[in-house]
């Protein structure tokens, strides 16, 4: 199972993206655990996570996110704006899996 966490400003649009990613994973037979949280809760929601993704609207917090994730060995990056805007669950899932080395 691949554990993916998305972090954004409030969680509304990202929740929709989580559902699209879960649907893409199911269609591809990939076992995932995907949840979204506010960026401010990243330090509390990264235990045992394989990869963390930031919504483009909080991309400016990437350095802070790296300070939280890198000591735990968790790759972290910003979701590409186009894929986020299009709610392309397949592309964001592929992005997350590539980051996680899966």
Biopython code that builds the backbone (N, CA, C, O; Angstrom):
import numpy as np
from Bio.PDB.StructureBuilder import StructureBuilder

atoms = [
    (1, "UNK", "N", (0.837, -1.191, 0.000)),
    (1, "UNK", "CA", (0.000, 0.000, 0.000)),
    (1, "UNK", "C", (0.880, 1.252, 0.000)),
    (1, "UNK", "O", (1.875, 1.339, 0.719)),
    (2, "UNK", "N", (0.483, 2.205, -0.820)),
    (2, "UNK", "CA", (1.196, 3.477, -0.896)),
    (2, "UNK", "C", (0.374, 4.518, -0.132)),
    (2, "UNK", "O", (-0.809, 4.712, -0.413)),
    (3, "UNK", "N", (1.009, 5.180, 0.831)),
    (3, "UNK", "CA", (0.319, 6.180, 1.642)),
    (3, "UNK", "C", (0.704, 7.572, 1.136)),
    (3, "UNK", "O", (1.866, 7.973, 1.187)),
    (4, "UNK", "N", (-0.306, 8.293, 0.647)),
    (4, "UNK", "CA", (-0.106, 9.617, 0.051)),
    (4, "UNK", "C", (-0.912, 10.637, 0.840)),
    (4, "UNK", "O", (-2.084, 10.413, 1.145)),
    (5, "UNK", "N", (-0.282, 11.754, 1.168)),
    (5, "UNK", "CA", (-0.982, 12.839, 1.858)),
    (5, "UNK", "C", (-0.865, 14.107, 1.032)),
    (5, "UNK", "O", (0.215, 14.467, 0.566)),
    (6, "UNK", "N", (-2.000, 14.781, 0.861)),
    (6, "UNK", "CA", (-2.041, 16.063, 0.169)),
    (6, "UNK", "C", (-2.273, 17.147, 1.203)),
    (6, "UNK", "O", (-3.082, 16.991, 2.118)),
    (7, "UNK", "N", (-1.559, 18.239, 1.047)),
    (7, "UNK", "CA", (-1.699, 19.363, 1.971)),
    (7, "UNK", "C", (-2.009, 20.614, 1.173)),
    (7, "UNK", "O", (-1.355, 20.913, 0.175)),
    (8, "UNK", "N", (-3.033, 21.350, 1.637)),
    (8, "UNK", "CA", (-3.473, 22.532, 0.906)),
    (8, "UNK", "C", (-3.907, 23.607, 1.895)),
    (8, "UNK", "O", (-3.645, 23.504, 3.093)),
    (9, "UNK", "N", (-4.568, 24.632, 1.385)),
    (9, "UNK", "CA", (-4.988, 25.748, 2.238)),
    (9, "UNK", "C", (-6.111, 25.317, 3.178)),
    (9, "UNK", "O", (-5.952, 25.362, 4.398)),
    (10, "UNK", "N", (-7.249, 24.898, 2.614)),
    (10, "UNK", "CA", (-8.386, 24.529, 3.456)),
    (10, "UNK", "C", (-8.821, 23.084, 3.261)),
    (10, "UNK", "O", (-9.297, 22.452, 4.203)),
    (11, "UNK", "N", (-8.666, 22.559, 2.070)),
    (11, "UNK", "CA", (-8.991, 21.153, 1.850)),
    (11, "UNK", "C", (-10.184, 20.880, 0.968)),
    (11, "UNK", "O", (-10.499, 19.717, 0.716)),
    (12, "UNK", "N", (-10.860, 21.907, 0.487)),
    (12, "UNK", "CA", (-12.067, 21.678, -0.305)),
    (12, "UNK", "C", (-11.753, 21.108, -1.690)),
    (12, "UNK", "O", (-12.166, 19.992, -2.004)),
    (13, "UNK", "N", (-11.036, 21.850, -2.509)),
    (13, "UNK", "CA", (-10.743, 21.364, -3.858)),
    (13, "UNK", "C", (-9.824, 20.152, -3.807)),
    (13, "UNK", "O", (-9.905, 19.273, -4.666)),
    (14, "UNK", "N", (-8.964, 20.099, -2.818)),
    (14, "UNK", "CA", (-8.043, 18.974, -2.714)),
    (14, "UNK", "C", (-8.792, 17.687, -2.382)),
    (14, "UNK", "O", (-8.369, 16.607, -2.794)),
    (15, "UNK", "N", (-9.887, 17.784, -1.649)),
    (15, "UNK", "CA", (-10.701, 16.596, -1.351)),
    (15, "UNK", "C", (-11.251, 15.997, -2.637)),
    (15, "UNK", "O", (-11.317, 14.776, -2.776)),
    (16, "UNK", "N", (-11.646, 16.845, -3.572)),
    (16, "UNK", "CA", (-12.132, 16.379, -4.872)),
    (16, "UNK", "C", (-11.000, 15.662, -5.614)),
    (16, "UNK", "O", (-11.219, 14.614, -6.222)),
    (17, "UNK", "N", (-9.797, 16.229, -5.563)),
    (17, "UNK", "CA", (-8.649, 15.617, -6.221)),
    (17, "UNK", "C", (-8.319, 14.263, -5.587)),
    (17, "UNK", "O", (-7.968, 13.319, -6.295)),
    (18, "UNK", "N", (-8.430, 14.160, -4.263)),
    (18, "UNK", "CA", (-8.198, 12.886, -3.569)),
    (18, "UNK", "C", (-9.129, 11.818, -4.140)),
    (18, "UNK", "O", (-8.687, 10.705, -4.424)),
    (19, "UNK", "N", (-10.399, 12.140, -4.310)),
    (19, "UNK", "CA", (-11.361, 11.177, -4.856)),
    (19, "UNK", "C", (-10.988, 10.754, -6.271)),
    (19, "UNK", "O", (-11.107, 9.579, -6.619)),
    (20, "UNK", "N", (-10.538, 11.704, -7.088)),
    (20, "UNK", "CA", (-10.120, 11.391, -8.466)),
    (20, "UNK", "C", (-8.874, 10.499, -8.465)),
    (20, "UNK", "O", (-8.745, 9.602, -9.298)),
    (21, "UNK", "N", (-7.963, 10.751, -7.529)),
    (21, "UNK", "CA", (-6.761, 9.925, -7.422)),
    (21, "UNK", "C", (-7.105, 8.509, -6.972)),
    (21, "UNK", "O", (-6.546, 7.537, -7.479)),
    (22, "UNK", "N", (-8.019, 8.397, -6.027)),
    (22, "UNK", "CA", (-8.445, 7.071, -5.552)),
    (22, "UNK", "C", (-9.095, 6.290, -6.690)),
    (22, "UNK", "O", (-8.865, 5.090, -6.841)),
    (23, "UNK", "N", (-9.902, 6.975, -7.484)),
    (23, "UNK", "CA", (-10.565, 6.348, -8.629)),
    (23, "UNK", "C", (-9.516, 5.854, -9.641)),
    (23, "UNK", "O", (-9.625, 4.744, -10.163)),
    (24, "UNK", "N", (-8.506, 6.684, -9.911)),
    (24, "UNK", "CA", (-7.440, 6.301, -10.842)),
    (24, "UNK", "C", (-6.674, 5.095, -10.303)),
    (24, "UNK", "O", (-6.348, 4.181, -11.061)),
    (25, "UNK", "N", (-6.389, 5.086, -9.014)),
    (25, "UNK", "CA", (-5.665, 3.965, -8.398)),
    (25, "UNK", "C", (-6.475, 2.679, -8.516)),
    (25, "UNK", "O", (-5.935, 1.622, -8.841)),
    (26, "UNK", "N", (-7.772, 2.779, -8.249)),
    (26, "UNK", "CA", (-8.648, 1.609, -8.330)),
    (26, "UNK", "C", (-8.656, 1.055, -9.752)),
    (26, "UNK", "O", (-8.572, -0.156, -9.956)),
    (27, "UNK", "N", (-8.758, 1.955, -10.736)),
    (27, "UNK", "CA", (-8.774, 1.544, -12.148)),
    (27, "UNK", "C", (-7.474, 0.873, -12.570)),
    (27, "UNK", "O", (-7.459, 0.078, -13.509)),
    (28, "UNK", "N", (-6.385, 1.190, -11.879)),
    (28, "UNK", "CA", (-5.073, 0.630, -12.210)),
    (28, "UNK", "C", (-4.649, -0.490, -11.255)),
    (28, "UNK", "O", (-3.540, -1.013, -11.360)),
    (29, "UNK", "N", (-5.534, -0.854, -10.329)),
    (29, "UNK", "CA", (-5.230, -1.927, -9.390)),
    (29, "UNK", "C", (-4.120, -1.589, -8.407)),
    (29, "UNK", "O", (-3.375, -2.467, -7.972)),
    (30, "UNK", "N", (-4.015, -0.301, -8.057)),
    (30, "UNK", "CA", (-2.972, 0.140, -7.123)),
    (30, "UNK", "C", (-3.604, 0.361, -5.753)),
    (30, "UNK", "O", (-4.609, 1.060, -5.629)),
    (31, "UNK", "N", (-3.005, -0.241, -4.725)),
    (31, "UNK", "CA", (-3.509, -0.125, -3.355)),
    (31, "UNK", "C", (-2.953, 1.155, -2.728)),
    (31, "UNK", "O", (-1.748, 1.272, -2.506)),
    (32, "UNK", "N", (-3.846, 2.118, -2.443)),
    (32, "UNK", "CA", (-3.411, 3.411, -1.899)),
    (32, "UNK", "C", (-4.238, 3.823, -0.688)),
    (32, "UNK", "O", (-5.360, 3.362, -0.481)),
    (33, "UNK", "N", (-3.649, 4.694, 0.091)),
    (33, "UNK", "CA", (-4.334, 5.370, 1.191)),
    (33, "UNK", "C", (-4.044, 6.848, 0.959)),
    (33, "UNK", "O", (-2.924, 7.309, 1.181)),
    (34, "UNK", "N", (-5.051, 7.584, 0.513)),
    (34, "UNK", "CA", (-4.859, 8.998, 0.170)),
    (34, "UNK", "C", (-5.807, 9.848, 1.008)),
    (34, "UNK", "O", (-7.009, 9.591, 1.061)),
    (35, "UNK", "N", (-5.247, 10.865, 1.660)),
    (35, "UNK", "CA", (-6.052, 11.808, 2.432)),
    (35, "UNK", "C", (-5.505, 13.210, 2.239)),
    (35, "UNK", "O", (-4.342, 13.396, 1.883)),
    (36, "UNK", "N", (-6.373, 14.208, 2.483)),
    (36, "UNK", "CA", (-5.970, 15.614, 2.386)),
    (36, "UNK", "C", (-6.115, 16.280, 3.750)),
    (36, "UNK", "O", (-7.040, 15.993, 4.509)),
    (37, "UNK", "N", (-5.176, 17.179, 4.038)),
    (37, "UNK", "CA", (-5.190, 17.930, 5.291)),
    (37, "UNK", "C", (-4.780, 19.371, 5.006)),
    (37, "UNK", "O", (-4.148, 19.650, 3.987)),
    (38, "UNK", "N", (-5.140, 20.285, 5.902)),
    (38, "UNK", "CA", (-4.611, 21.654, 5.771)),
    (38, "UNK", "C", (-3.096, 21.629, 5.928)),
    (38, "UNK", "O", (-2.563, 20.846, 6.714)),
    (39, "UNK", "N", (-2.416, 22.470, 5.196)),
    (39, "UNK", "CA", (-0.945, 22.541, 5.243)),
    (39, "UNK", "C", (-0.451, 22.770, 6.665)),
    (39, "UNK", "O", (0.612, 22.278, 7.042)),
    (40, "UNK", "N", (-1.220, 23.516, 7.455)),
    (40, "UNK", "CA", (-0.822, 23.823, 8.834)),
    (40, "UNK", "C", (-0.752, 22.576, 9.725)),
    (40, "UNK", "O", (-0.178, 22.628, 10.813)),
    (41, "UNK", "N", (-1.333, 21.452, 9.270)),
    (41, "UNK", "CA", (-1.323, 20.217, 10.060)),
    (41, "UNK", "C", (-0.321, 19.181, 9.542)),
    (41, "UNK", "O", (-0.369, 18.012, 9.925)),
    (42, "UNK", "N", (0.578, 19.624, 8.675)),
    (42, "UNK", "CA", (1.524, 18.680, 8.079)),
    (42, "UNK", "C", (2.351, 17.935, 9.132)),
    (42, "UNK", "O", (2.539, 16.723, 9.024)),
    (43, "UNK", "N", (2.841, 18.645, 10.140)),
    (43, "UNK", "CA", (3.685, 17.993, 11.139)),
    (43, "UNK", "C", (2.971, 16.876, 11.878)),
    (43, "UNK", "O", (3.618, 15.950, 12.367)),
    (44, "UNK", "N", (1.638, 16.948, 11.968)),
    (44, "UNK", "CA", (0.864, 15.923, 12.696)),
    (44, "UNK", "C", (0.403, 14.768, 11.798)),
    (44, "UNK", "O", (-0.058, 13.744, 12.300)),
    (45, "UNK", "N", (0.523, 14.926, 10.470)),
    (45, "UNK", "CA", (-0.072, 13.951, 9.552)),
    (45, "UNK", "C", (0.909, 13.373, 8.534)),
    (45, "UNK", "O", (0.550, 13.132, 7.382)),
    (46, "UNK", "N", (2.153, 13.153, 8.970)),
    (46, "UNK", "CA", (3.139, 12.589, 8.047)),
    (46, "UNK", "C", (3.761, 11.290, 8.558)),
    (46, "UNK", "O", (4.671, 10.759, 7.922)),
    (47, "UNK", "N", (3.301, 10.777, 9.670)),
    (47, "UNK", "CA", (3.865, 9.534, 10.212)),
    (47, "UNK", "C", (3.535, 8.365, 9.283)),
    (47, "UNK", "O", (2.368, 8.150, 8.955)),
    (48, "UNK", "N", (4.544, 7.613, 8.860)),
    (48, "UNK", "CA", (4.333, 6.426, 8.029)),
    (48, "UNK", "C", (3.920, 6.722, 6.604)),
    (48, "UNK", "O", (3.475, 5.822, 5.892)),
    (49, "UNK", "N", (4.057, 7.971, 6.171)),
    (49, "UNK", "CA", (3.622, 8.388, 4.836)),
    (49, "UNK", "C", (4.727, 8.099, 3.815)),
    (49, "UNK", "O", (5.911, 8.260, 4.113)),
    (50, "UNK", "N", (4.334, 7.671, 2.609)),
    (50, "UNK", "CA", (5.297, 7.396, 1.538)),
    (50, "UNK", "C", (5.637, 8.649, 0.739)),
    (50, "UNK", "O", (6.760, 8.788, 0.255)),
    (51, "UNK", "N", (4.675, 9.564, 0.597)),
    (51, "UNK", "CA", (4.899, 10.786, -0.176)),
    (51, "UNK", "C", (3.906, 11.860, 0.259)),
    (51, "UNK", "O", (2.751, 11.567, 0.570)),
    (52, "UNK", "N", (4.376, 13.114, 0.276)),
    (52, "UNK", "CA", (3.518, 14.256, 0.619)),
    (52, "UNK", "C", (3.482, 15.214, -0.570)),
    (52, "UNK", "O", (4.507, 15.504, -1.187)),
    (53, "UNK", "N", (2.289, 15.692, -0.871)),
    (53, "UNK", "CA", (2.122, 16.635, -1.975)),
    (53, "UNK", "C", (1.483, 17.919, -1.466)),
    (53, "UNK", "O", (0.589, 17.892, -0.620)),
    (54, "UNK", "N", (1.951, 19.034, -1.991)),
    (54, "UNK", "CA", (1.376, 20.339, -1.641)),
    (54, "UNK", "C", (0.519, 20.839, -2.786)),
    (54, "UNK", "O", (0.896, 20.721, -3.951)),
    (55, "UNK", "N", (-0.639, 21.399, -2.453)),
    (55, "UNK", "CA", (-1.453, 22.067, -3.463)),
    (55, "UNK", "C", (-0.704, 23.295, -3.960)),
    (55, "UNK", "O", (0.054, 23.900, -3.202)),
    (56, "UNK", "N", (-0.903, 23.677, -5.231)),
    (56, "UNK", "CA", (-0.181, 24.839, -5.779)),
    (56, "UNK", "C", (-0.381, 26.111, -4.965)),
    (56, "UNK", "O", (0.512, 26.955, -4.902)),
    (57, "UNK", "N", (-1.552, 26.252, -4.340)),
    (57, "UNK", "CA", (-1.837, 27.468, -3.574)),
    (57, "UNK", "C", (-0.998, 27.596, -2.308)),
    (57, "UNK", "O", (-0.919, 28.677, -1.726)),
    (58, "UNK", "N", (-0.372, 26.505, -1.877)),
    (58, "UNK", "CA", (0.535, 26.563, -0.718)),
    (58, "UNK", "C", (1.958, 26.157, -1.114)),
    (58, "UNK", "O", (2.772, 25.792, -0.265)),
    (59, "UNK", "N", (2.240, 26.227, -2.407)),
    (59, "UNK", "CA", (3.559, 25.867, -2.911)),
    (59, "UNK", "C", (4.675, 26.672, -2.263)),
    (59, "UNK", "O", (5.807, 26.203, -2.149)),
    (60, "UNK", "N", (4.342, 27.894, -1.839)),
    (60, "UNK", "CA", (5.343, 28.752, -1.189)),
    (60, "UNK", "C", (5.849, 28.167, 0.132)),
    (60, "UNK", "O", (6.858, 28.631, 0.662)),
    (61, "UNK", "N", (5.161, 27.152, 0.670)),
    (61, "UNK", "CA", (5.583, 26.540, 1.942)),
    (61, "UNK", "C", (6.481, 25.317, 1.720)),
    (61, "UNK", "O", (6.739, 24.565, 2.659)),
    (62, "UNK", "N", (6.958, 25.113, 0.490)),
    (62, "UNK", "CA", (7.745, 23.911, 0.182)),
    (62, "UNK", "C", (8.982, 23.775, 1.082)),
    (62, "UNK", "O", (9.282, 22.674, 1.544)),
    (63, "UNK", "N", (9.700, 24.869, 1.336)),
    (63, "UNK", "CA", (10.887, 24.767, 2.191)),
    (63, "UNK", "C", (10.525, 24.317, 3.600)),
    (63, "UNK", "O", (11.229, 23.500, 4.194)),
    (64, "UNK", "N", (9.426, 24.849, 4.135)),
    (64, "UNK", "CA", (8.945, 24.441, 5.463)),
    (64, "UNK", "C", (8.558, 22.956, 5.431)),
    (64, "UNK", "O", (8.871, 22.203, 6.353)),
    (65, "UNK", "N", (7.873, 22.550, 4.357)),
    (65, "UNK", "CA", (7.442, 21.154, 4.219)),
    (65, "UNK", "C", (8.652, 20.221, 4.162)),
    (65, "UNK", "O", (8.634, 19.138, 4.748)),
    (66, "UNK", "N", (9.696, 20.643, 3.459)),
    (66, "UNK", "CA", (10.906, 19.812, 3.369)),
    (66, "UNK", "C", (11.544, 19.628, 4.740)),
    (66, "UNK", "O", (12.074, 18.559, 5.040)),
    (67, "UNK", "N", (11.495, 20.667, 5.575)),
    (67, "UNK", "CA", (12.070, 20.560, 6.922)),
    (67, "UNK", "C", (11.304, 19.550, 7.773)),
    (67, "UNK", "O", (11.878, 18.921, 8.662)),
    (68, "UNK", "N", (10.015, 19.399, 7.501)),
    (68, "UNK", "CA", (9.186, 18.435, 8.231)),
    (68, "UNK", "C", (9.371, 17.035, 7.647)),
    (68, "UNK", "O", (9.523, 16.063, 8.387)),
    (69, "UNK", "N", (9.357, 16.937, 6.317)),
    (69, "UNK", "CA", (9.332, 15.628, 5.650)),
    (69, "UNK", "C", (10.701, 14.974, 5.455)),
    (69, "UNK", "O", (10.841, 13.765, 5.640)),
    (70, "UNK", "N", (11.703, 15.762, 5.086)),
    (70, "UNK", "CA", (12.995, 15.152, 4.757)),
    (70, "UNK", "C", (13.633, 14.376, 5.906)),
    (70, "UNK", "O", (14.193, 13.307, 5.667)),
    (71, "UNK", "N", (13.570, 14.876, 7.162)),
    (71, "UNK", "CA", (14.147, 14.063, 8.253)),
    (71, "UNK", "C", (13.443, 12.711, 8.424)),
    (71, "UNK", "O", (14.025, 11.771, 8.967)),
    (72, "UNK", "N", (12.197, 12.618, 7.962)),
    (72, "UNK", "CA", (11.431, 11.367, 8.053)),
    (72, "UNK", "C", (11.600, 10.521, 6.786)),
    (72, "UNK", "O", (11.029, 9.436, 6.676)),
    (73, "UNK", "N", (12.395, 11.029, 5.825)),
    (73, "UNK", "CA", (12.600, 10.288, 4.576)),
    (73, "UNK", "C", (11.405, 10.328, 3.643)),
    (73, "UNK", "O", (11.235, 9.439, 2.809)),
    (74, "UNK", "N", (10.576, 11.354, 3.779)),
    (74, "UNK", "CA", (9.361, 11.465, 2.957)),
    (74, "UNK", "C", (9.607, 12.461, 1.818)),
    (74, "UNK", "O", (9.899, 13.629, 2.074)),
    (75, "UNK", "N", (9.493, 12.006, 0.555)),
    (75, "UNK", "CA", (9.617, 12.955, -0.543)),
    (75, "UNK", "C", (8.406, 13.900, -0.548)),
    (75, "UNK", "O", (7.280, 13.490, -0.269)),
    (76, "UNK", "N", (8.666, 15.168, -0.871)),
    (76, "UNK", "CA", (7.588, 16.164, -0.894)),
    (76, "UNK", "C", (7.807, 17.095, -2.077)),
    (76, "UNK", "O", (8.939, 17.467, -2.385)),
    (77, "UNK", "N", (6.707, 17.470, -2.742)),
    (77, "UNK", "CA", (6.798, 18.409, -3.857)),
    (77, "UNK", "C", (5.423, 19.052, -4.057)),
    (77, "UNK", "O", (4.432, 18.669, -3.436)),
    (78, "UNK", "N", (5.406, 20.046, -4.951)),
    (78, "UNK", "CA", (4.173, 20.775, -5.253)),
    (78, "UNK", "C", (3.490, 20.118, -6.454)),
    (78, "UNK", "O", (4.140, 19.820, -7.456)),
    (79, "UNK", "N", (2.188, 19.896, -6.350)),
    (79, "UNK", "CA", (1.410, 19.332, -7.450)),
    (79, "UNK", "C", (1.461, 20.317, -8.626)),
    (79, "UNK", "O", (1.223, 21.510, -8.439)),
    (80, "UNK", "N", (1.769, 19.829, -9.833)),
    (80, "UNK", "CA", (1.778, 20.732, -10.989)),
    (80, "UNK", "C", (0.427, 21.452, -11.143)),
    (80, "UNK", "O", (-0.637, 20.839, -11.065)),
    (81, "UNK", "N", (0.508, 22.759, -11.361)),
    (81, "UNK", "CA", (-0.686, 23.614, -11.429)),
    (81, "UNK", "C", (-1.713, 23.115, -12.448)),
    (81, "UNK", "O", (-2.909, 23.093, -12.156)),
    (82, "UNK", "N", (-1.260, 22.715, -13.638)),
    (82, "UNK", "CA", (-2.182, 22.281, -14.693)),
    (82, "UNK", "C", (-2.954, 21.038, -14.245)),
    (82, "UNK", "O", (-4.171, 20.967, -14.413)),
    (83, "UNK", "N", (-2.243, 20.056, -13.674)),
    (83, "UNK", "CA", (-2.895, 18.816, -13.241)),
    (83, "UNK", "C", (-3.858, 19.080, -12.091)),
    (83, "UNK", "O", (-4.928, 18.476, -12.017)),
    (84, "UNK", "N", (-3.471, 19.987, -11.195)),
    (84, "UNK", "CA", (-4.348, 20.345, -10.081)),
    (84, "UNK", "C", (-5.600, 21.050, -10.607)),
    (84, "UNK", "O", (-6.721, 20.707, -10.232)),
    (85, "UNK", "N", (-5.395, 22.026, -11.469)),
    (85, "UNK", "CA", (-6.516, 22.798, -12.017)),
    (85, "UNK", "C", (-7.495, 21.948, -12.801)),
    (85, "UNK", "O", (-8.703, 22.184, -12.770)),
    (86, "UNK", "N", (-6.964, 20.950, -13.508)),
    (86, "UNK", "CA", (-7.813, 20.055, -14.306)),
    (86, "UNK", "C", (-8.370, 18.903, -13.464)),
    (86, "UNK", "O", (-9.150, 18.084, -13.950)),
    (87, "UNK", "N", (-7.954, 18.854, -12.186)),
    (87, "UNK", "CA", (-8.354, 17.753, -11.291)),
    (87, "UNK", "C", (-8.037, 16.409, -11.945)),
    (87, "UNK", "O", (-8.855, 15.489, -11.938)),
    (88, "UNK", "N", (-6.827, 16.316, -12.513)),
    (88, "UNK", "CA", (-6.400, 15.108, -13.209)),
    (88, "UNK", "C", (-5.819, 14.114, -12.201)),
    (88, "UNK", "O", (-4.617, 14.095, -11.937)),
    (89, "UNK", "N", (-6.702, 13.301, -11.657)),
    (89, "UNK", "CA", (-6.317, 12.341, -10.628)),
    (89, "UNK", "C", (-5.255, 11.370, -11.088)),
    (89, "UNK", "O", (-4.369, 11.009, -10.313)),
    (90, "UNK", "N", (-5.328, 10.935, -12.355)),
    (90, "UNK", "CA", (-4.342, 9.980, -12.879)),
    (90, "UNK", "C", (-2.947, 10.595, -12.914)),
    (90, "UNK", "O", (-1.980, 9.967, -12.484)),
    (91, "UNK", "N", (-2.840, 11.817, -13.424)),
    (91, "UNK", "CA", (-1.525, 12.457, -13.528)),
    (91, "UNK", "C", (-0.939, 12.762, -12.145)),
    (91, "UNK", "O", (0.261, 12.594, -11.929)),
    (92, "UNK", "N", (-1.781, 13.209, -11.215)),
    (92, "UNK", "CA", (-1.281, 13.512, -9.869)),
    (92, "UNK", "C", (-0.892, 12.220, -9.151)),
    (92, "UNK", "O", (0.093, 12.194, -8.413)),
    (93, "UNK", "N", (-1.654, 11.156, -9.362)),
    (93, "UNK", "CA", (-1.293, 9.851, -8.791)),
    (93, "UNK", "C", (0.056, 9.392, -9.355)),
    (93, "UNK", "O", (0.925, 8.948, -8.604)),
    (94, "UNK", "N", (0.228, 9.500, -10.673)),
    (94, "UNK", "CA", (1.490, 9.113, -11.301)),
    (94, "UNK", "C", (2.649, 9.937, -10.734)),
    (94, "UNK", "O", (3.727, 9.405, -10.468)),
    (95, "UNK", "N", (2.417, 11.236, -10.555)),
    (95, "UNK", "CA", (3.409, 12.143, -9.988)),
    (95, "UNK", "C", (3.817, 11.683, -8.584)),
    (95, "UNK", "O", (5.001, 11.623, -8.254)),
    (96, "UNK", "N", (2.804, 11.358, -7.763)),
    (96, "UNK", "CA", (3.047, 10.913, -6.386)),
    (96, "UNK", "C", (3.819, 9.591, -6.365)),
    (96, "UNK", "O", (4.760, 9.436, -5.586)),
    (97, "UNK", "N", (3.427, 8.643, -7.214)),
    (97, "UNK", "CA", (4.088, 7.342, -7.245)),
    (97, "UNK", "C", (5.542, 7.478, -7.699)),
    (97, "UNK", "O", (6.429, 6.807, -7.173)),
    (98, "UNK", "N", (5.775, 8.353, -8.679)),
    (98, "UNK", "CA", (7.138, 8.578, -9.154)),
    (98, "UNK", "C", (7.999, 9.171, -8.040)),
    (98, "UNK", "O", (9.133, 8.743, -7.828)),
    (99, "UNK", "N", (7.447, 10.166, -7.326)),
    (99, "UNK", "CA", (8.174, 10.777, -6.203)),
    (99, "UNK", "C", (8.503, 9.736, -5.139)),
    (99, "UNK", "O", (9.590, 9.745, -4.562)),
    (100, "UNK", "N", (7.553, 8.839, -4.886)),
    (100, "UNK", "CA", (7.728, 7.824, -3.849)),
    (100, "UNK", "C", (8.616, 6.673, -4.304)),
    (100, "UNK", "O", (8.972, 5.797, -3.516)),
    (101, "UNK", "N", (8.972, 6.689, -5.605)),
    (101, "UNK", "CA", (9.813, 5.609, -6.142)),
    (101, "UNK", "C", (9.070, 4.308, -6.297)),
    (101, "UNK", "O", (9.660, 3.234, -6.179)),
    (102, "UNK", "N", (7.762, 4.391, -6.565)),
    (102, "UNK", "CA", (6.923, 3.177, -6.704)),
    (102, "UNK", "C", (6.633, 2.878, -8.165)),
    (102, "UNK", "O", (5.947, 1.903, -8.472)),
]
sb = StructureBuilder()
sb.init_structure("model")
sb.init_model(0)
sb.init_chain("A")
sb.init_seg("    ")
for serial, (resi, resn, name, xyz) in enumerate(atoms, 1):
    if name == "N":
        sb.init_residue(resn, " ", resi, " ")
    sb.init_atom(name, np.array(xyz, "f"), 0.0, 1.0, " ", f" {name:<3s}", serial, name[0])
structure = sb.get_structure()
